[in-house]
Amino acid sequence: MEIPFKKTKDSITINVRVQPRSSKKGISGVSGETLKVRLTSPPVDNAANEQLIELLSEELGVKKSAISIIRGQSSRDKVVEIRGIAGLQLFS
């Protein structure tokens, strides 16, 4: 699955829509320019954001320290920045 992203000087950004408190965690697809992600964590005490970073790290094969949420800390719609990567492609 191709992940829509925007390239910046040193990183890429991805629009993400999260579904917290889901029964399973994982990437559930792409809708337009947005990556849809299911998380089992509740949106309390930053737990869902931490799980999102962990999941993206595992799926994309990058370090957690290279991923940051730059917009939407307390929203379902987020913008995630990943440093040190040129492009993305996931295989389901």
C-alpha positions in Angstrom: 0.0 0.0 0.0 1.3 3.4 -0.9 1.3 6.0 1.9 0.6 9.5 0.8 3.3 11.9 2.2 4.8 15.3 1.6 8.5 15.6 1.4 10.3 18.4 3.2 14.0 19.3 3.3 15.1 16.7 5.9 12.0 14.6 6.4 8.5 13.6 5.3 5.1 14.4 6.8 2.1 12.1 6.8 -1.5 13.0 7.6 -2.9 10.4 10.0 -6.4 9.8 11.4 -6.3 7.6 14.5 -9.1 5.5 15.9 -8.3 5.0 19.6 -9.8 2.2 21.8 -10.0 -0.2 18.8 -10.0 -3.9 19.3 -6.9 -4.3 17.2 -3.9 -2.0 16.4 -2.6 -1.5 13.0 -2.7 0.4 9.8 -6.2 0.0 8.4 -5.8 1.8 5.0 -5.6 5.1 3.2 -8.5 7.5 2.6 -7.5 10.3 0.2 -4.4 11.9 1.5 -4.8 10.4 5.0 -3.4 7.2 6.6 -5.9 5.5 8.8 -4.5 3.9 11.9 -6.3 1.8 14.6 -4.9 2.0 18.2 -5.9 -0.1 21.3 -4.8 2.7 23.7 -7.3 5.2 25.0 -6.7 8.9 24.2 -5.7 9.6 27.8 -2.3 10.7 29.2 -0.7 10.7 25.7 -1.1 6.9 25.5 -2.6 6.9 22.0 0.1 9.2 20.7 2.9 7.0 22.1 1.3 3.9 20.6 1.0 5.6 17.3 4.7 6.5 17.3 5.6 2.9 18.3 3.4 1.4 15.6 4.8 3.6 12.9 8.3 2.8 14.0 7.6 -0.9 13.7 5.8 -0.7 10.4 8.3 1.6 8.7 11.5 0.3 10.2 12.6 3.6 11.7 13.6 4.6 15.2 11.0 6.0 17.5 13.2 9.1 18.0 12.9 9.9 14.3 9.1 10.2 14.5 7.2 13.1 16.0 3.7 14.4 16.0 3.9 18.0 14.8 0.2 18.8 14.8 -2.9 17.4 16.4 -1.6 16.2 19.8 -5.1 16.0 21.2 -7.0 15.4 18.0 -7.8 12.3 15.9 -6.3 14.0 12.9 -2.6 14.4 13.2 0.4 15.4 11.1 3.4 13.1 11.8 7.0 14.0 10.8 9.5 11.2 10.0 13.1 12.3 9.8 15.8 10.4 7.8 13.6 8.7 5.3 13.1 9.6 1.6 9.8 7.8 0.7 7.3 5.3 2.0 5.7 2.1 0.8 4.0 -0.5 3.0 3.2 -4.0 2.0 0.0 -5.5 3.5 
